[in-house]
Amino acid sequence: MLAHRSAPAPTRLLALALAAGLALPSTAAARIVRAHNITSPSGLIGCLQLRYGGPGIECQAPYLPDIGPLDSYLELRPHGRAVLGERGDFPGYSTRRVTLRYGDVWRVARVRCAMRRTGLTCRNRDGHGFHIAKGDVRRF
C-alpha cells in the first residue's frame, strides 16, 4: 500500500488563495463620471460635452485622420452616426478636465463612453459610435 502525501492544509489554502488572486482583475472599481470635459489617462484623448446645437460630445486625439488644415474631431449625438469634422479652436479649455481611469464610464449628453486600456469607445442610443486608440480609429 502506497502512502499518499498531500501538502499541509495551510500550504494548500495559500496556493488556492494565490490562484484566486491571480484570476481577479487588479484594477480599482470602475466609476461613473458625469463631467463636462474629460481626458484619457495618457492625456492624448480629450472629449467634451457640446454646449451649442443640442446634446452630444466631441472627442479629439492627435491620431485622428486629417481631413483638412484644421484639427480633426469626432462628434457623436444621442442618435445617428458619428461624424468626423475639423475645427480651429478647442472650446474645452474653460472647464475643468476630469481624467478617466481605465474601467471608468463617462455618461453625458445621452452618450456613454468606456475608457479601457485598448482605447476609448463611445456609443449613443442607436448603438452607433466610435473607438479611438493610437493606431485604431473607427466609426460604427
Secondary structure, DSSP 8 states (H G I E B T S, - for coil): --------HHHHHHHHHHHHHHHS--S----EE--SEEE-TTS--EEEE--SSSS-EEEE-TTS---SSSEEEEEE-SSS--EEEEES--GGGGS--EE--TT-EEEETTEEEEEETTEEEEE-TTS-EEEEETTEEEE-
